[in-house]
Amino acid sequence: MKILITGGAGFIGSHLAHLHLQKGDRVHVVDDLSTGRRANIALHLGLSRFTFSEADIVTWDGLNDAARAADRIYHLAAVVGVRRTLEDPVRVVKTNIAGTERVMRAIEKSGRRPEVLVASSSEAYGFNPRPMFSESDDLLLHSRDHLRWCYAVSKLTDEFIAYSYAEKFGFKLTVARLFNTIGPRQVEHYGMVVPNFVKQAVTGRPITVYADGSQTRSFADVRDTVRALDLLAGSPLAPGETVNVGADQEISILDLARLVRERADSQSEIVFIPYREAYGEDFEDITHRRPCLDKLFELTSFQHRWTLTATIDDLITRARAELGLLETKELHPG
Ligand SMILES: NC(=O)c1ccc[n+]([C@@H]2O[C@H](COP(=O)([O-])OP(=O)(O)OC[C@H]3O[C@@H](n4cnc5c(N)ncnc54)[C@H](O)[C@@H]3O)[C@@H](O)[C@H]2O)c1
């Protein structure tokens, strides 16, 4: 099978590339390396089944040919996360909205009907008051602080763009609403909480919790996430569906800080930072975020293999190895 992954040198995309190469597929990654890294795909660069194009999806002249060659397309390239979005909303419009439209147009022009999976985000649910977020829930974004919701709105727009093209031109589209994903190769910049906590704990620096830490999240291991995406993209039942992908165990950010500190056997102090200091302005955070995964389980045979504790232990081992505190042979493969 020929796979095209936009954003394939990023955190999730590079794990997806790895999974498909392991399955014997041919993989073409396009990435402008704005947040992705060549190091994420370095292992594959010499393989004949792997092609890397360093390019911006908004301007890349190879996009039509790449789309025509693909049996399956994962569209992941995006400006990711609320903090980066606040830093450069115009880039979000260009990449997340114009870029997605350009990818869909390339699929239309290809005249082929590949399997297409578009990565959306749990941010789209906004302030959903329900304890678990289900795909049929209403979406509740506040109208004040409009740029706060730029990322969520861009991801929702992606969903509508993709559905419009898929319906009109008859290709198989699945939208995955990804919840918090963690694992190897996720970088701590841009406020990603788990890599931050792990780095802080293993170096003995204070663990920085935003606000009072009572906000809750559910964390899925990226190696589980990419298996779920593969199963969804290939499921005959999934086209036309929007599907939550994540883990449904919930933990408060303060408890997460305590768990990381305990697993790292660290003496780090836990300190609290107001949102104003973290984001440079008052910031409305989502109080809780937990996916209902019934649809994912109905449409695919997916089952989680990683627990939060197992992922954290793996990340601690990797962080110690990177800092030269451990032999790399102790690492879990992947
Ligand atoms: N990580 C999560 O918890 C999470 C949660 C919800 C949704 N998502 C979605 O999953 C996808 C992957 O996210 P990630 O966590 O791997 O982040 P990431 O930043 O590591 O990956 C995004 C990739 O897209 C690339 N990119 C950005 N703009 C580009 C452009 N114009 N042209 C080509 N490449 C470009 C970046 O260089 C990067 O490699 C994104 O669409 C994101 O919105 C991720």
The ligand as an SDF file (V2000), in Angstrom:
LIG
                    3D

 44 48  0  0  0  0  0  0  0  0999 V2000
   -0.5570   15.7140   19.9640 N   0  0  0  0  0  0  0  0  0  0  0  0
   -1.8100   15.8150   20.3540 C   0  0  0  0  0  0  0  0  0  0  0  0
   -2.1230   15.6080   21.5480 O   0  0  0  0  0  0  0  0  0  0  0  0
   -2.8900   16.1960   19.3780 C   0  0  0  0  0  0  0  0  0  0  0  0
   -4.1970   16.3780   19.8770 C   0  0  0  0  0  0  0  0  0  0  0  0
   -5.2020   16.7350   18.9930 C   0  0  0  0  0  0  0  0  0  0  0  0
   -4.9460   16.8440   17.6290 C   0  0  0  0  0  0  0  0  0  0  0  0
   -3.6770   16.6540   17.1700 N   0  0  0  0  0  0  0  0  0  0  0  0
   -3.4600   16.7920   15.7070 C   0  0  0  0  0  0  0  0  0  0  0  0
   -2.5890   15.7580   15.2550 O   0  0  0  0  0  0  0  0  0  0  0  0
   -1.7790   16.2540   14.1840 C   0  0  0  0  0  0  0  0  0  0  0  0
   -0.3020   15.9870   14.4850 C   0  0  0  0  0  0  0  0  0  0  0  0
    0.0610   16.6920   15.6730 O   0  0  0  0  0  0  0  0  0  0  0  0
    1.4150   16.4320   16.4620 P   0  0  0  0  0  0  0  0  0  0  0  0
    1.0930   16.3940   17.9020 O   0  0  0  0  0  0  0  0  0  0  0  0
    2.1620   15.3150   15.8450 O   0  0  0  0  0  0  0  0  0  0  0  0
    2.1620   17.8240   16.2410 O   0  0  0  0  0  0  0  0  0  0  0  0
    3.5060   18.1590   15.4300 P   0  0  0  0  0  0  0  0  0  0  0  0
    3.6650   19.6500   15.5140 O   0  0  0  0  0  0  0  0  0  0  0  0
    4.6230   17.3160   15.9090 O   0  0  0  0  0  0  0  0  0  0  0  0
    3.1040   17.7190   13.9600 O   0  0  0  0  0  0  0  0  0  0  0  0
    2.6360   18.6010   12.9610 C   0  0  0  0  0  0  0  0  0  0  0  0
    3.5920   18.4680   11.7910 C   0  0  0  0  0  0  0  0  0  0  0  0
    3.1180   19.2800   10.7080 O   0  0  0  0  0  0  0  0  0  0  0  0
    4.2310   19.9380   10.1340 C   0  0  0  0  0  0  0  0  0  0  0  0
    3.7400   21.1400    9.4600 N   0  0  0  0  0  0  0  0  0  0  0  0
    3.2050   22.2440   10.0280 C   0  0  0  0  0  0  0  0  0  0  0  0
    2.8580   23.1270    9.0710 N   0  0  0  0  0  0  0  0  0  0  0  0
    3.1760   22.5600    7.8850 C   0  0  0  0  0  0  0  0  0  0  0  0
    3.0550   22.9710    6.5280 C   0  0  0  0  0  0  0  0  0  0  0  0
    2.5210   24.1680    6.2110 N   0  0  0  0  0  0  0  0  0  0  0  0
    3.4820   22.1430    5.5550 N   0  0  0  0  0  0  0  0  0  0  0  0
    4.0380   20.9260    5.8720 C   0  0  0  0  0  0  0  0  0  0  0  0
    4.1620   20.4880    7.1330 N   0  0  0  0  0  0  0  0  0  0  0  0
    3.7370   21.2830    8.1260 C   0  0  0  0  0  0  0  0  0  0  0  0
    5.1600   20.2520   11.3010 C   0  0  0  0  0  0  0  0  0  0  0  0
    6.4980   20.4920   10.9260 O   0  0  0  0  0  0  0  0  0  0  0  0
    5.0040   18.9820   12.1190 C   0  0  0  0  0  0  0  0  0  0  0  0
    5.9510   17.9950   11.7540 O   0  0  0  0  0  0  0  0  0  0  0  0
   -2.1260   17.7240   14.0240 C   0  0  0  0  0  0  0  0  0  0  0  0
   -3.0460   17.8710   12.9650 O   0  0  0  0  0  0  0  0  0  0  0  0
   -2.7760   18.0880   15.3440 C   0  0  0  0  0  0  0  0  0  0  0  0
   -3.6990   19.1590   15.2130 O   0  0  0  0  0  0  0  0  0  0  0  0
   -2.6380   16.3410   18.0060 C   0  0  0  0  0  0  0  0  0  0  0  0
  1  2  1  0
  2  3  2  0
  2  4  1  0
  4  5  1  0
  4 44  2  0
  5  6  2  0
  6  7  1  0
  7  8  2  0
  8  9  1  0
  8 44  1  0
  9 10  1  0
  9 42  1  0
 10 11  1  0
 11 12  1  0
 11 40  1  0
 12 13  1  0
 13 14  1  0
 14 15  2  0
 14 16  1  0
 14 17  1  0
 17 18  1  0
 18 19  2  0
 18 20  1  0
 18 21  1  0
 21 22  1  0
 22 23  1  0
 23 24  1  0
 23 38  1  0
 24 25  1  0
 25 26  1  0
 25 36  1  0
 26 27  1  0
 26 35  1  0
 27 28  2  0
 28 29  1  0
 29 30  1  0
 29 35  2  0
 30 31  1  0
 30 32  2  0
 32 33  1  0
 33 34  2  0
 34 35  1  0
 36 37  1  0
 36 38  1  0
 38 39  1  0
 40 41  1  0
 40 42  1  0
 42 43  1  0
M  CHG  2   8   1  16  -1
M  END
$$$$
